[in-house]
Amino acid sequence: MRSYWQARVAQHLEDRYAGIPLLKFPEDLRVYEHLLWETRTNVVIELGTHSGGSALWFRDRLRALATYGRIADPLVVSIDLDIGRAREAIEKVDPGFGHIVLLEGDVLDEALPALVARHIPGRSACLVVDDSAHTYETTSAALRSFERFVSPGGFFVVEDGCVDVEEMRVDPEWPRGVIPAIEDFLATDAGRRFVIRKENERYGLTCHVCGYLQRQSGPDVA
Ligand SMILES: C[S@@+](CC[C@H](N)C(=O)[O-])C[C@H]1O[C@@H](n2cnc3c(N)ncnc32)[C@H](O)[C@@H]1O
């Protein structure tokens, strides 16, 4: 099992969508398709753009939902410390690409949520994805700053909790702290509105251990 996991981790680092690196397992992409459909998400906020493959993939999924009449006004807002590589890669396959906003910013910057909010129309249904540095600090900051964008019933997906599972660690250089950051967040007033939905880890393999957080419906606990 461990050698299979190692091979899959290596494989996902080489994977592509529309010719652009996309660093996600097919199993986790399939889960996203369910979440987007079920929650009628029309805006994805992605923290960690890298080459832009995932921003383009999310945009194309949202456009498909719009075609089915499931949502209106699809939009992906994707943030990274440097978005130059992603802009160039997406422009190559989709010149003048629409429905994607690439923003340069640091998840640790407390001013970032206000900057992102300027791009998001009112009454949007947002899914937030944290795929940035996978440390305790960045995961905590992402949850603290971006949980506000998730409406009741919506999801905040913290990626790559696998870094904190000893049997899943394939490289001593991997960061740590994702799952502790989630646990600490869930104990806060804002965090008590969210629950971990383990049933989304449904395809046998996932990188996002304990990472599918759903905001509960009903009155705010905070
Ligand atoms: C794992 S990659 C993202 C992969 C991409 N989402 C995908 O699925 O193809 C992580 C990205 O997070 C960015 N990053 C790391 N720390 C960050 C921070 N503090 N703020 C914003 N982005 C950060 C890195 O520059 C890197 O491009």
The ligand as an ORCA input file, in Angstrom:
! r2SCAN-3c Opt
* xyz 0 1
  C       0.724     22.959     -4.099
  S       0.958     24.438     -4.989
  C      -0.677     24.778     -5.614
  C      -1.109     23.772     -6.630
  C      -2.338     24.105     -7.437
  N      -3.434     24.539     -6.613
  C      -2.748     22.870     -8.194
  O      -3.610     22.110     -7.717
  O      -2.198     22.666     -9.276
  C       1.163     25.609     -3.715
  C       1.246     27.052     -4.148
  O       1.028     27.858     -3.000
  C       1.792     29.018     -3.110
  N       2.000     29.585     -1.765
  C       2.847     29.144     -0.801
  N       2.776     29.930      0.287
  C       1.858     30.890      0.003
  C       1.349     32.017      0.729
  N       1.799     32.307      1.962
  N       0.411     32.789      0.144
  C      -0.027     32.508     -1.114
  N       0.410     31.452     -1.847
  C       1.352     30.666     -1.294
  C       3.088     28.552     -3.773
  O       3.727     29.642     -4.399
  C       2.596     27.467     -4.715
  O       2.442     27.965     -6.027
*
